[in-house]
């Protein structure tokens, strides 16, 4: 079982550190691609981060915007993979 609050914090911190945006700009429901926080290179970094830090592997068929569009979506994806 994953601690969702901890996972959200880890994901938010990664996004902020990687994109250099203010932490206040990255909320649980912020659309990180639509809002221009991440681009395709950011997406690759995000996938590597998730795989390394949560020890999960994202299948090609799971690399959909809906799984990674926001912190909430990312943490939901991680939770599904771990459960």
TIVOVEX-543034 format. One record per atom (N, C-alpha, C): residue in three letters; chain; atom name; z, y, x. Coordinates in nm, 3 decimals, padded with zeros to 5 digits. Atoms other than C-alpha are relative to their C-alpha. Example, Ala and Ser with C-alpha at 12.3 -4.5 7.8 and 13.67 -1.06 7.14 Angstrom:
<rs>
<r><type>ALA</type><mol>A</mol><atom>N</atom><pz>00.000</pz><py>-00.119</py><px>00.089</px></r>
<r><type>ALA</type><mol>A</mol><atom>CA</atom><pz>00.780</pz><py>-00.450</py><px>01.230</px></r>
<r><type>ALA</type><mol>A</mol><atom>C</atom><pz>00.000</pz><py>00.120</py><px>00.090</px></r>
<r><type>SER</type><mol>A</mol><atom>N</atom><pz>-00.006</pz><py>-00.119</py><px>-00.082</px></r>
<r><type>SER</type><mol>A</mol><atom>CA</atom><pz>00.714</pz><py>-00.106</py><px>01.367</px></r>
<r><type>SER</type><mol>A</mol><atom>C</atom><pz>00.073</pz><py>00.109</py><px>-00.077</px></r>
</rs>
This chain:
<rs>
<r><type>UNK</type><mol>A</mol><atom>N</atom><pz>00.000</pz><py>-00.119</py><px>00.085</px></r>
<r><type>UNK</type><mol>A</mol><atom>CA</atom><pz>00.000</pz><py>00.000</py><px>00.000</px></r>
<r><type>UNK</type><mol>A</mol><atom>C</atom><pz>00.000</pz><py>00.124</py><px>00.089</px></r>
<r><type>UNK</type><mol>A</mol><atom>N</atom><pz>00.014</pz><py>-00.123</py><px>-00.079</px></r>
<r><type>UNK</type><mol>A</mol><atom>CA</atom><pz>-00.089</pz><py>00.345</py><px>00.126</px></r>
<r><type>UNK</type><mol>A</mol><atom>C</atom><pz>00.084</pz><py>00.112</py><px>-00.060</px></r>
<r><type>UNK</type><mol>A</mol><atom>N</atom><pz>-00.073</pz><py>-00.119</py><px>00.043</px></r>
<r><type>UNK</type><mol>A</mol><atom>CA</atom><pz>00.130</pz><py>00.655</py><px>00.109</px></r>
<r><type>UNK</type><mol>A</mol><atom>C</atom><pz>-00.105</pz><py>00.110</py><px>-00.019</px></r>
<r><type>UNK</type><mol>A</mol><atom>N</atom><pz>00.110</pz><py>-00.094</py><px>00.027</px></r>
<r><type>UNK</type><mol>A</mol><atom>CA</atom><pz>-00.118</pz><py>00.889</py><px>-00.062</px></r>
<r><type>UNK</type><mol>A</mol><atom>C</atom><pz>00.030</pz><py>00.140</py><px>00.051</px></r>
<r><type>UNK</type><mol>A</mol><atom>N</atom><pz>-00.034</pz><py>-00.134</py><px>-00.050</px></r>
<r><type>UNK</type><mol>A</mol><atom>CA</atom><pz>00.070</pz><py>01.207</py><px>00.032</px></r>
<r><type>UNK</type><mol>A</mol><atom>C</atom><pz>-00.025</pz><py>00.008</py><px>00.150</px></r>
<r><type>UNK</type><mol>A</mol><atom>N</atom><pz>00.022</pz><py>00.003</py><px>-00.145</px></r>
<r><type>UNK</type><mol>A</mol><atom>CA</atom><pz>00.063</pz><py>01.109</py><px>00.399</px></r>
<r><type>UNK</type><mol>A</mol><atom>C</atom><pz>-00.149</pz><py>-00.008</py><px>00.032</px></r>
<r><type>UNK</type><mol>A</mol><atom>N</atom><pz>00.144</pz><py>00.014</py><px>-00.021</px></r>
<r><type>UNK</type><mol>A</mol><atom>CA</atom><pz>-00.302</pz><py>01.005</py><px>00.378</px></r>
<r><type>UNK</type><mol>A</mol><atom>C</atom><pz>-00.071</pz><py>00.133</py><px>-00.026</px></r>
<r><type>UNK</type><mol>A</mol><atom>N</atom><pz>00.061</pz><py>-00.131</py><px>00.030</px></r>
<r><type>UNK</type><mol>A</mol><atom>CA</atom><pz>-00.395</pz><py>01.338</py><px>00.214</px></r>
<r><type>UNK</type><mol>A</mol><atom>C</atom><pz>00.025</pz><py>00.098</py><px>00.114</px></r>
<r><type>UNK</type><mol>A</mol><atom>N</atom><pz>-00.033</pz><py>-00.091</py><px>-00.110</px></r>
<r><type>UNK</type><mol>A</mol><atom>CA</atom><pz>-00.217</pz><py>01.528</py><px>00.489</px></r>
<r><type>UNK</type><mol>A</mol><atom>C</atom><pz>-00.081</pz><py>-00.032</py><px>00.125</px></r>
<r><type>UNK</type><mol>A</mol><atom>N</atom><pz>00.079</pz><py>00.040</py><px>-00.117</px></r>
<r><type>UNK</type><mol>A</mol><atom>CA</atom><pz>-00.390</pz><py>01.329</py><px>00.762</px></r>
<r><type>UNK</type><mol>A</mol><atom>C</atom><pz>-00.147</pz><py>00.038</py><px>-00.015</px></r>
<r><type>UNK</type><mol>A</mol><atom>N</atom><pz>00.140</pz><py>-00.033</py><px>00.026</px></r>
<r><type>UNK</type><mol>A</mol><atom>CA</atom><pz>-00.732</pz><py>01.378</py><px>00.602</px></r>
<r><type>UNK</type><mol>A</mol><atom>C</atom><pz>-00.019</pz><py>00.152</py><px>00.005</px></r>
<r><type>UNK</type><mol>A</mol><atom>N</atom><pz>00.009</pz><py>-00.146</py><px>-00.002</px></r>
<r><type>UNK</type><mol>A</mol><atom>CA</atom><pz>-00.672</pz><py>01.751</py><px>00.545</px></r>
<r><type>UNK</type><mol>A</mol><atom>C</atom><pz>00.007</pz><py>00.053</py><px>00.143</px></r>
<r><type>UNK</type><mol>A</mol><atom>N</atom><pz>-00.013</pz><py>-00.045</py><px>-00.138</px></r>
<r><type>UNK</type><mol>A</mol><atom>CA</atom><pz>-00.557</pz><py>01.799</py><px>00.903</px></r>
<r><type>UNK</type><mol>A</mol><atom>C</atom><pz>-00.126</pz><py>-00.029</py><px>00.080</px></r>
<r><type>UNK</type><mol>A</mol><atom>N</atom><pz>00.124</pz><py>00.033</py><px>-00.070</px></r>
<r><type>UNK</type><mol>A</mol><atom>CA</atom><pz>-00.866</pz><py>01.620</py><px>01.032</px></r>
<r><type>UNK</type><mol>A</mol><atom>C</atom><pz>-00.110</pz><py>00.098</py><px>-00.038</px></r>
<r><type>UNK</type><mol>A</mol><atom>N</atom><pz>00.105</pz><py>-00.091</py><px>00.046</px></r>
<r><type>UNK</type><mol>A</mol><atom>CA</atom><pz>-01.096</pz><py>01.836</py><px>00.820</px></r>
<r><type>UNK</type><mol>A</mol><atom>C</atom><pz>00.020</pz><py>00.140</py><px>00.061</px></r>
<r><type>UNK</type><mol>A</mol><atom>N</atom><pz>-00.030</pz><py>-00.132</py><px>-00.054</px></r>
<r><type>UNK</type><mol>A</mol><atom>CA</atom><pz>-00.923</pz><py>02.157</py><px>00.932</px></r>
<r><type>UNK</type><mol>A</mol><atom>C</atom><pz>-00.027</pz><py>00.005</py><px>00.150</px></r>
<r><type>UNK</type><mol>A</mol><atom>N</atom><pz>00.018</pz><py>00.002</py><px>-00.145</px></r>
<r><type>UNK</type><mol>A</mol><atom>CA</atom><pz>-00.921</pz><py>02.059</py><px>01.300</px></r>
<r><type>UNK</type><mol>A</mol><atom>C</atom><pz>-00.146</pz><py>-00.015</py><px>00.040</px></r>
<r><type>UNK</type><mol>A</mol><atom>N</atom><pz>00.140</pz><py>00.025</py><px>-00.032</px></r>
<r><type>UNK</type><mol>A</mol><atom>CA</atom><pz>-01.283</pz><py>01.945</py><px>01.295</px></r>
<r><type>UNK</type><mol>A</mol><atom>C</atom><pz>-00.090</pz><py>00.116</py><px>-00.039</px></r>
<r><type>UNK</type><mol>A</mol><atom>N</atom><pz>00.088</pz><py>-00.105</py><px>00.052</px></r>
<r><type>UNK</type><mol>A</mol><atom>CA</atom><pz>-01.431</pz><py>02.231</py><px>01.092</px></r>
<r><type>UNK</type><mol>A</mol><atom>C</atom><pz>00.045</pz><py>00.141</py><px>00.036</px></r>
<r><type>UNK</type><mol>A</mol><atom>N</atom><pz>-00.057</pz><py>-00.131</py><px>-00.037</px></r>
<r><type>UNK</type><mol>A</mol><atom>CA</atom><pz>-01.207</pz><py>02.515</py><px>01.214</px></r>
<r><type>UNK</type><mol>A</mol><atom>C</atom><pz>00.013</pz><py>00.096</py><px>-00.118</px></r>
<r><type>UNK</type><mol>A</mol><atom>N</atom><pz>-00.025</pz><py>-00.086</py><px>00.117</px></r>
<r><type>UNK</type><mol>A</mol><atom>CA</atom><pz>-01.154</pz><py>02.644</py><px>00.859</px></r>
<r><type>UNK</type><mol>A</mol><atom>C</atom><pz>00.151</pz><py>00.014</py><px>-00.017</px></r>
<r><type>UNK</type><mol>A</mol><atom>N</atom><pz>-00.142</pz><py>-00.021</py><px>00.027</px></r>
<r><type>UNK</type><mol>A</mol><atom>CA</atom><pz>-00.821</pz><py>02.781</py><px>00.744</px></r>
<r><type>UNK</type><mol>A</mol><atom>C</atom><pz>00.052</pz><py>-00.113</py><px>-00.088</px></r>
<r><type>UNK</type><mol>A</mol><atom>N</atom><pz>-00.059</pz><py>00.112</py><px>00.074</px></r>
<r><type>UNK</type><mol>A</mol><atom>CA</atom><pz>-00.590</pz><py>02.513</py><px>00.611</px></r>
<r><type>UNK</type><mol>A</mol><atom>C</atom><pz>00.004</pz><py>00.029</py><px>-00.151</px></r>
<r><type>UNK</type><mol>A</mol><atom>N</atom><pz>-00.008</pz><py>-00.037</py><px>00.141</px></r>
<r><type>UNK</type><mol>A</mol><atom>CA</atom><pz>-00.559</pz><py>02.704</py><px>00.283</px></r>
<r><type>UNK</type><mol>A</mol><atom>C</atom><pz>-00.133</pz><py>-00.024</py><px>-00.073</px></r>
<r><type>UNK</type><mol>A</mol><atom>N</atom><pz>00.132</pz><py>00.022</py><px>00.062</px></r>
<r><type>UNK</type><mol>A</mol><atom>CA</atom><pz>-00.934</pz><py>02.654</py><px>00.220</px></r>
<r><type>UNK</type><mol>A</mol><atom>C</atom><pz>-00.022</pz><py>-00.146</py><px>-00.038</px></r>
<r><type>UNK</type><mol>A</mol><atom>N</atom><pz>00.019</pz><py>00.143</py><px>00.026</px></r>
<r><type>UNK</type><mol>A</mol><atom>CA</atom><pz>-00.895</pz><py>02.275</py><px>00.213</px></r>
<r><type>UNK</type><mol>A</mol><atom>C</atom><pz>00.110</pz><py>-00.048</py><px>-00.094</px></r>
<r><type>UNK</type><mol>A</mol><atom>N</atom><pz>-00.091</pz><py>00.049</py><px>00.102</px></r>
<r><type>UNK</type><mol>A</mol><atom>CA</atom><pz>-00.726</pz><py>02.178</py><px>-00.111</px></r>
<r><type>UNK</type><mol>A</mol><atom>C</atom><pz>-00.040</pz><py>-00.143</py><px>-00.038</px></r>
<r><type>UNK</type><mol>A</mol><atom>N</atom><pz>00.027</pz><py>00.139</py><px>00.038</px></r>
<r><type>UNK</type><mol>A</mol><atom>CA</atom><pz>-00.712</pz><py>01.831</py><px>-00.266</px></r>
<r><type>UNK</type><mol>A</mol><atom>C</atom><pz>-00.135</pz><py>-00.017</py><px>-00.069</px></r>
<r><type>UNK</type><mol>A</mol><atom>N</atom><pz>00.123</pz><py>00.012</py><px>00.077</px></r>
<r><type>UNK</type><mol>A</mol><atom>CA</atom><pz>-01.013</pz><py>01.904</py><px>-00.488</px></r>
<r><type>UNK</type><mol>A</mol><atom>C</atom><pz>-00.115</pz><py>00.087</py><px>00.055</px></r>
<r><type>UNK</type><mol>A</mol><atom>N</atom><pz>00.106</pz><py>-00.080</py><px>-00.061</px></r>
<r><type>UNK</type><mol>A</mol><atom>CA</atom><pz>-01.217</pz><py>02.129</py><px>-00.253</px></r>
<r><type>UNK</type><mol>A</mol><atom>C</atom><pz>-00.120</pz><py>-00.090</py><px>00.030</px></r>
<r><type>UNK</type><mol>A</mol><atom>N</atom><pz>00.125</pz><py>00.074</py><px>-00.027</px></r>
<r><type>UNK</type><mol>A</mol><atom>CA</atom><pz>-01.579</pz><py>02.009</py><px>-00.237</px></r>
<r><type>UNK</type><mol>A</mol><atom>C</atom><pz>-00.043</pz><py>00.031</py><px>00.142</px></r>
<r><type>UNK</type><mol>A</mol><atom>N</atom><pz>00.016</pz><py>-00.032</py><px>-00.142</px></r>
<r><type>UNK</type><mol>A</mol><atom>CA</atom><pz>-01.604</pz><py>01.984</py><px>00.141</px></r>
<r><type>UNK</type><mol>A</mol><atom>C</atom><pz>-00.145</pz><py>00.014</py><px>00.044</px></r>
<r><type>UNK</type><mol>A</mol><atom>N</atom><pz>00.142</pz><py>-00.013</py><px>-00.035</px></r>
<r><type>UNK</type><mol>A</mol><atom>CA</atom><pz>-01.984</pz><py>01.949</py><px>00.151</px></r>
<r><type>UNK</type><mol>A</mol><atom>C</atom><pz>-00.064</pz><py>00.115</py><px>-00.076</px></r>
<r><type>UNK</type><mol>A</mol><atom>N</atom><pz>00.055</pz><py>-00.107</py><px>00.083</px></r>
<r><type>UNK</type><mol>A</mol><atom>CA</atom><pz>-02.075</pz><py>02.180</py><px>-00.137</px></r>
<r><type>UNK</type><mol>A</mol><atom>C</atom><pz>00.046</pz><py>00.136</py><px>00.052</px></r>
<r><type>UNK</type><mol>A</mol><atom>N</atom><pz>-00.055</pz><py>-00.126</py><px>-00.049</px></r>
<r><type>UNK</type><mol>A</mol><atom>CA</atom><pz>-01.849</pz><py>02.451</py><px>00.007</px></r>
<r><type>UNK</type><mol>A</mol><atom>C</atom><pz>-00.036</pz><py>00.028</py><px>00.146</px></r>
<r><type>UNK</type><mol>A</mol><atom>N</atom><pz>00.048</pz><py>-00.025</py><px>-00.136</px></r>
<r><type>UNK</type><mol>A</mol><atom>CA</atom><pz>-02.011</pz><py>02.415</py><px>00.350</px></r>
<r><type>UNK</type><mol>A</mol><atom>C</atom><pz>00.102</pz><py>-00.025</py><px>00.109</px></r>
<r><type>UNK</type><mol>A</mol><atom>N</atom><pz>-00.101</pz><py>00.029</py><px>-00.101</px></r>
<r><type>UNK</type><mol>A</mol><atom>CA</atom><pz>-01.699</pz><py>02.292</py><px>00.529</px></r>
<r><type>UNK</type><mol>A</mol><atom>C</atom><pz>-00.050</pz><py>-00.107</py><px>00.096</px></r>
<r><type>UNK</type><mol>A</mol><atom>N</atom><pz>00.058</pz><py>00.108</py><px>-00.080</px></r>
<r><type>UNK</type><mol>A</mol><atom>CA</atom><pz>-01.873</pz><py>01.976</py><px>00.651</px></r>
<r><type>UNK</type><mol>A</mol><atom>C</atom><pz>-00.149</pz><py>-00.010</py><px>-00.028</px></r>
<r><type>UNK</type><mol>A</mol><atom>N</atom><pz>00.141</pz><py>00.032</py><px>00.013</px></r>
<r><type>UNK</type><mol>A</mol><atom>CA</atom><pz>-02.238</pz><py>01.895</py><px>00.713</px></r>
<r><type>UNK</type><mol>A</mol><atom>C</atom><pz>-00.017</pz><py>-00.148</py><px>00.035</px></r>
<r><type>UNK</type><mol>A</mol><atom>N</atom><pz>00.023</pz><py>00.142</py><px>-00.028</px></r>
<r><type>UNK</type><mol>A</mol><atom>CA</atom><pz>-02.399</pz><py>01.562</py><px>00.805</px></r>
<r><type>UNK</type><mol>A</mol><atom>C</atom><pz>00.074</pz><py>-00.047</py><px>00.125</px></r>
<r><type>UNK</type><mol>A</mol><atom>N</atom><pz>-00.075</pz><py>00.039</py><px>-00.121</px></r>
<r><type>UNK</type><mol>A</mol><atom>CA</atom><pz>-02.239</pz><py>01.562</py><px>01.151</px></r>
<r><type>UNK</type><mol>A</mol><atom>C</atom><pz>00.148</pz><py>-00.011</py><px>-00.032</px></r>
<r><type>UNK</type><mol>A</mol><atom>N</atom><pz>-00.139</pz><py>00.009</py><px>00.044</px></r>
<r><type>UNK</type><mol>A</mol><atom>CA</atom><pz>-01.903</pz><py>01.632</py><px>00.992</px></r>
<r><type>UNK</type><mol>A</mol><atom>C</atom><pz>00.026</pz><py>-00.127</py><px>-00.077</px></r>
<r><type>UNK</type><mol>A</mol><atom>N</atom><pz>-00.012</pz><py>00.124</py><px>00.078</px></r>
<r><type>UNK</type><mol>A</mol><atom>CA</atom><pz>-01.964</pz><py>01.341</py><px>00.758</px></r>
<r><type>UNK</type><mol>A</mol><atom>C</atom><pz>00.014</pz><py>-00.120</py><px>00.093</px></r>
<r><type>UNK</type><mol>A</mol><atom>N</atom><pz>-00.010</pz><py>00.110</py><px>-00.096</px></r>
<r><type>UNK</type><mol>A</mol><atom>CA</atom><pz>-02.021</pz><py>01.106</py><px>01.052</px></r>
<r><type>UNK</type><mol>A</mol><atom>C</atom><pz>00.137</pz><py>-00.001</py><px>00.067</px></r>
<r><type>UNK</type><mol>A</mol><atom>N</atom><pz>-00.133</pz><py>-00.009</py><px>-00.060</px></r>
<r><type>UNK</type><mol>A</mol><atom>CA</atom><pz>-01.702</pz><py>01.231</py><px>01.216</px></r>
<r><type>UNK</type><mol>A</mol><atom>C</atom><pz>00.107</pz><py>-00.047</py><px>-00.097</px></r>
<r><type>UNK</type><mol>A</mol><atom>N</atom><pz>-00.096</pz><py>00.041</py><px>00.103</px></r>
<r><type>UNK</type><mol>A</mol><atom>CA</atom><pz>-01.515</pz><py>01.180</py><px>00.889</px></r>
<r><type>UNK</type><mol>A</mol><atom>C</atom><pz>00.002</pz><py>-00.152</py><px>-00.015</px></r>
<r><type>UNK</type><mol>A</mol><atom>N</atom><pz>00.007</pz><py>00.146</py><px>00.012</px></r>
<r><type>UNK</type><mol>A</mol><atom>CA</atom><pz>-01.636</pz><py>00.820</py><px>00.858</px></r>
<r><type>UNK</type><mol>A</mol><atom>C</atom><pz>00.068</pz><py>-00.066</py><px>00.119</px></r>
<r><type>UNK</type><mol>A</mol><atom>N</atom><pz>-00.065</pz><py>00.055</py><px>-00.121</px></r>
<r><type>UNK</type><mol>A</mol><atom>CA</atom><pz>-01.532</pz><py>00.748</py><px>01.218</px></r>
<r><type>UNK</type><mol>A</mol><atom>C</atom><pz>00.151</pz><py>00.017</py><px>-00.007</px></r>
<r><type>UNK</type><mol>A</mol><atom>N</atom><pz>-00.144</pz><py>-00.026</py><px>00.014</px></r>
<r><type>UNK</type><mol>A</mol><atom>CA</atom><pz>-01.192</pz><py>00.907</py><px>01.154</px></r>
<r><type>UNK</type><mol>A</mol><atom>C</atom><pz>00.064</pz><py>-00.099</py><px>-00.097</px></r>
<r><type>UNK</type><mol>A</mol><atom>N</atom><pz>-00.055</pz><py>00.091</py><px>00.101</px></r>
<r><type>UNK</type><mol>A</mol><atom>CA</atom><pz>-01.134</pz><py>00.700</py><px>00.840</px></r>
<r><type>UNK</type><mol>A</mol><atom>C</atom><pz>00.006</pz><py>-00.143</py><px>00.055</px></r>
<r><type>UNK</type><mol>A</mol><atom>N</atom><pz>00.004</pz><py>00.136</py><px>-00.053</px></r>
<r><type>UNK</type><mol>A</mol><atom>CA</atom><pz>-01.239</pz><py>00.377</py><px>01.011</px></r>
<r><type>UNK</type><mol>A</mol><atom>C</atom><pz>00.104</pz><py>-00.019</py><px>00.110</px></r>
<r><type>UNK</type><mol>A</mol><atom>N</atom><pz>-00.095</pz><py>00.012</py><px>-00.111</px></r>
<r><type>UNK</type><mol>A</mol><atom>CA</atom><pz>-01.025</pz><py>00.445</py><px>01.319</px></r>
<r><type>UNK</type><mol>A</mol><atom>C</atom><pz>00.145</pz><py>00.011</py><px>-00.045</px></r>
<r><type>UNK</type><mol>A</mol><atom>N</atom><pz>-00.138</pz><py>-00.027</py><px>00.036</px></r>
<r><type>UNK</type><mol>A</mol><atom>CA</atom><pz>-00.711</pz><py>00.578</py><px>01.152</px></r>
<r><type>UNK</type><mol>A</mol><atom>C</atom><pz>00.055</pz><py>-00.085</py><px>-00.114</px></r>
<r><type>UNK</type><mol>A</mol><atom>N</atom><pz>-00.047</pz><py>00.081</py><px>00.112</px></r>
<r><type>UNK</type><mol>A</mol><atom>CA</atom><pz>-00.698</pz><py>00.359</py><px>00.844</px></r>
<r><type>UNK</type><mol>A</mol><atom>C</atom><pz>-00.045</pz><py>-00.146</py><px>00.012</px></r>
<r><type>UNK</type><mol>A</mol><atom>N</atom><pz>00.047</pz><py>00.136</py><px>-00.029</px></r>
<r><type>UNK</type><mol>A</mol><atom>CA</atom><pz>-00.856</pz><py>00.045</py><px>00.996</px></r>
<r><type>UNK</type><mol>A</mol><atom>C</atom><pz>-00.077</pz><py>-00.062</py><px>-00.116</px></r>
<r><type>UNK</type><mol>A</mol><atom>N</atom><pz>00.089</pz><py>00.051</py><px>00.104</px></r>
<r><type>UNK</type><mol>A</mol><atom>CA</atom><pz>-01.118</pz><py>00.008</py><px>00.724</px></r>
<r><type>UNK</type><mol>A</mol><atom>C</atom><pz>-00.143</pz><py>00.024</py><px>00.044</px></r>
<r><type>UNK</type><mol>A</mol><atom>N</atom><pz>00.142</pz><py>-00.013</py><px>-00.030</px></r>
<r><type>UNK</type><mol>A</mol><atom>CA</atom><pz>-01.495</pz><py>-00.029</py><px>00.740</px></r>
<r><type>UNK</type><mol>A</mol><atom>C</atom><pz>-00.071</pz><py>00.039</py><px>-00.129</px></r>
<r><type>UNK</type><mol>A</mol><atom>N</atom><pz>00.078</pz><py>-00.044</py><px>00.116</px></r>
<r><type>UNK</type><mol>A</mol><atom>CA</atom><pz>-01.717</pz><py>00.164</py><px>00.501</px></r>
<r><type>UNK</type><mol>A</mol><atom>C</atom><pz>-00.137</pz><py>-00.066</py><px>00.006</px></r>
<r><type>UNK</type><mol>A</mol><atom>N</atom><pz>00.132</pz><py>00.062</py><px>00.009</px></r>
<r><type>UNK</type><mol>A</mol><atom>CA</atom><pz>-02.019</pz><py>-00.038</py><px>00.394</px></r>
<r><type>UNK</type><mol>A</mol><atom>C</atom><pz>-00.104</pz><py>00.107</py><px>-00.029</px></r>
<r><type>UNK</type><mol>A</mol><atom>N</atom><pz>00.108</pz><py>-00.095</py><px>00.026</px></r>
<r><type>UNK</type><mol>A</mol><atom>CA</atom><pz>-02.354</pz><py>00.139</py><px>00.380</px></r>
<r><type>UNK</type><mol>A</mol><atom>C</atom><pz>-00.008</pz><py>00.037</py><px>-00.148</px></r>
<r><type>UNK</type><mol>A</mol><atom>N</atom><pz>00.009</pz><py>-00.025</py><px>00.144</px></r>
<r><type>UNK</type><mol>A</mol><atom>CA</atom><pz>-02.351</pz><py>00.104</py><px>00.001</px></r>
<r><type>UNK</type><mol>A</mol><atom>C</atom><pz>00.113</pz><py>00.089</py><px>-00.052</px></r>
<r><type>UNK</type><mol>A</mol><atom>N</atom><pz>-00.114</pz><py>-00.084</py><px>00.040</px></r>
<r><type>UNK</type><mol>A</mol><atom>CA</atom><pz>-02.019</pz><py>00.295</py><px>-00.011</px></r>
<r><type>UNK</type><mol>A</mol><atom>C</atom><pz>-00.010</pz><py>00.144</py><px>00.051</px></r>
<r><type>UNK</type><mol>A</mol><atom>N</atom><pz>00.016</pz><py>-00.133</py><px>-00.058</px></r>
<r><type>UNK</type><mol>A</mol><atom>CA</atom><pz>-02.147</pz><py>00.599</py><px>00.179</px></r>
<r><type>UNK</type><mol>A</mol><atom>C</atom><pz>-00.066</pz><py>00.094</py><px>-00.101</px></r>
<r><type>UNK</type><mol>A</mol><atom>N</atom><pz>00.047</pz><py>-00.083</py><px>00.110</px></r>
<r><type>UNK</type><mol>A</mol><atom>CA</atom><pz>-02.189</pz><py>00.798</py><px>-00.140</px></r>
<r><type>UNK</type><mol>A</mol><atom>C</atom><pz>00.081</pz><py>00.129</py><px>-00.006</px></r>
<r><type>UNK</type><mol>A</mol><atom>N</atom><pz>-00.069</pz><py>-00.130</py><px>00.007</px></r>
<r><type>UNK</type><mol>A</mol><atom>CA</atom><pz>-02.103</pz><py>01.164</py><px>-00.195</px></r>
<r><type>UNK</type><mol>A</mol><atom>C</atom><pz>00.128</pz><py>-00.009</py><px>-00.083</px></r>
<r><type>UNK</type><mol>A</mol><atom>N</atom><pz>-00.117</pz><py>00.008</py><px>00.088</px></r>
<r><type>UNK</type><mol>A</mol><atom>CA</atom><pz>-01.864</pz><py>01.075</py><px>-00.476</px></r>
<r><type>UNK</type><mol>A</mol><atom>C</atom><pz>00.123</pz><py>-00.060</py><px>00.068</px></r>
<r><type>UNK</type><mol>A</mol><atom>N</atom><pz>-00.113</pz><py>00.058</py><px>-00.072</px></r>
<r><type>UNK</type><mol>A</mol><atom>CA</atom><pz>-01.647</pz><py>00.877</py><px>-00.231</px></r>
<r><type>UNK</type><mol>A</mol><atom>C</atom><pz>00.061</pz><py>00.094</py><px>00.104</px></r>
<r><type>UNK</type><mol>A</mol><atom>N</atom><pz>-00.043</pz><py>-00.085</py><px>-00.111</px></r>
<r><type>UNK</type><mol>A</mol><atom>CA</atom><pz>-01.616</pz><py>01.163</py><px>00.019</px></r>
<r><type>UNK</type><mol>A</mol><atom>C</atom><pz>-00.009</pz><py>00.149</py><px>-00.030</px></r>
<r><type>UNK</type><mol>A</mol><atom>N</atom><pz>00.024</pz><py>-00.139</py><px>00.033</px></r>
<r><type>UNK</type><mol>A</mol><atom>CA</atom><pz>-01.668</pz><py>01.489</py><px>-00.169</px></r>
<r><type>UNK</type><mol>A</mol><atom>C</atom><pz>00.122</pz><py>00.090</py><px>00.010</px></r>
<r><type>UNK</type><mol>A</mol><atom>N</atom><pz>-00.124</pz><py>-00.079</py><px>-00.005</px></r>
<r><type>UNK</type><mol>A</mol><atom>CA</atom><pz>-01.303</pz><py>01.600</py><px>-00.159</px></r>
<r><type>UNK</type><mol>A</mol><atom>C</atom><pz>00.110</pz><py>-00.086</py><px>00.062</px></r>
<r><type>UNK</type><mol>A</mol><atom>N</atom><pz>-00.115</pz><py>00.075</py><px>-00.055</px></r>
<r><type>UNK</type><mol>A</mol><atom>CA</atom><pz>-00.967</pz><py>01.502</py><px>-00.013</px></r>
<r><type>UNK</type><mol>A</mol><atom>C</atom><pz>00.043</pz><py>-00.106</py><px>-00.100</px></r>
<r><type>UNK</type><mol>A</mol><atom>N</atom><pz>-00.038</pz><py>00.098</py><px>00.102</px></r>
<r><type>UNK</type><mol>A</mol><atom>CA</atom><pz>-00.879</pz><py>01.333</py><px>-00.343</px></r>
<r><type>UNK</type><mol>A</mol><atom>C</atom><pz>-00.095</pz><py>-00.120</py><px>00.000</px></r>
<r><type>UNK</type><mol>A</mol><atom>N</atom><pz>00.099</pz><py>00.109</py><px>00.001</px></r>
<r><type>UNK</type><mol>A</mol><atom>CA</atom><pz>-01.203</pz><py>01.131</py><px>-00.339</px></r>
<r><type>UNK</type><mol>A</mol><atom>C</atom><pz>00.014</pz><py>-00.087</py><px>00.125</px></r>
<r><type>UNK</type><mol>A</mol><atom>N</atom><pz>-00.014</pz><py>00.075</py><px>-00.126</px></r>
<r><type>UNK</type><mol>A</mol><atom>CA</atom><pz>-01.152</pz><py>01.031</py><px>00.026</px></r>
<r><type>UNK</type><mol>A</mol><atom>C</atom><pz>00.123</pz><py>-00.090</py><px>-00.005</px></r>
<r><type>UNK</type><mol>A</mol><atom>N</atom><pz>-00.123</pz><py>00.079</py><px>00.008</px></r>
<r><type>UNK</type><mol>A</mol><atom>CA</atom><pz>-00.794</pz><py>00.916</py><px>-00.032</px></r>
<r><type>UNK</type><mol>A</mol><atom>C</atom><pz>-00.013</pz><py>-00.111</py><px>-00.104</px></r>
<r><type>UNK</type><mol>A</mol><atom>N</atom><pz>00.025</pz><py>00.106</py><px>00.099</px></r>
<r><type>UNK</type><mol>A</mol><atom>CA</atom><pz>-00.901</pz><py>00.725</py><px>-00.345</px></r>
<r><type>UNK</type><mol>A</mol><atom>C</atom><pz>-00.085</pz><py>-00.111</py><px>00.062</px></r>
<r><type>UNK</type><mol>A</mol><atom>N</atom><pz>00.084</pz><py>00.098</py><px>-00.067</px></r>
<r><type>UNK</type><mol>A</mol><atom>CA</atom><pz>-01.171</pz><py>00.554</py><px>-00.139</px></r>
<r><type>UNK</type><mol>A</mol><atom>C</atom><pz>00.084</pz><py>-00.085</py><px>00.097</px></r>
<r><type>UNK</type><mol>A</mol><atom>N</atom><pz>-00.086</pz><py>00.071</py><px>-00.095</px></r>
<r><type>UNK</type><mol>A</mol><atom>CA</atom><pz>-00.919</pz><py>00.464</py><px>00.133</px></r>
<r><type>UNK</type><mol>A</mol><atom>C</atom><pz>00.093</pz><py>-00.095</py><px>-00.074</px></r>
<r><type>UNK</type><mol>A</mol><atom>N</atom><pz>-00.093</pz><py>00.084</py><px>00.078</px></r>
<r><type>UNK</type><mol>A</mol><atom>CA</atom><pz>-00.672</pz><py>00.332</py><px>-00.126</px></r>
<r><type>UNK</type><mol>A</mol><atom>C</atom><pz>-00.069</pz><py>-00.124</py><px>-00.055</px></r>
<r><type>UNK</type><mol>A</mol><atom>N</atom><pz>00.075</pz><py>00.115</py><px>00.053</px></r>
<r><type>UNK</type><mol>A</mol><atom>CA</atom><pz>-00.937</pz><py>00.111</py><px>-00.287</px></r>
<r><type>UNK</type><mol>A</mol><atom>C</atom><pz>-00.030</pz><py>-00.101</py><px>00.109</px></r>
<r><type>UNK</type><mol>A</mol><atom>N</atom><pz>00.034</pz><py>00.090</py><px>-00.111</px></r>
<r><type>UNK</type><mol>A</mol><atom>CA</atom><pz>-01.039</pz><py>-00.030</py><px>00.050</px></r>
<r><type>UNK</type><mol>A</mol><atom>C</atom><pz>00.123</pz><py>-00.076</py><px>00.051</px></r>
<r><type>UNK</type><mol>A</mol><atom>N</atom><pz>-00.122</pz><py>00.063</py><px>-00.052</px></r>
<r><type>UNK</type><mol>A</mol><atom>CA</atom><pz>-00.680</pz><py>-00.106</py><px>00.149</px></r>
<r><type>UNK</type><mol>A</mol><atom>C</atom><pz>00.067</pz><py>-00.092</py><px>-00.101</px></r>
<r><type>UNK</type><mol>A</mol><atom>N</atom><pz>-00.065</pz><py>00.082</py><px>00.103</px></r>
<r><type>UNK</type><mol>A</mol><atom>CA</atom><pz>-00.581</pz><py>-00.266</py><px>-00.184</px></r>
<r><type>UNK</type><mol>A</mol><atom>C</atom><pz>-00.088</pz><py>-00.111</py><px>-00.049</px></r>
</rs>
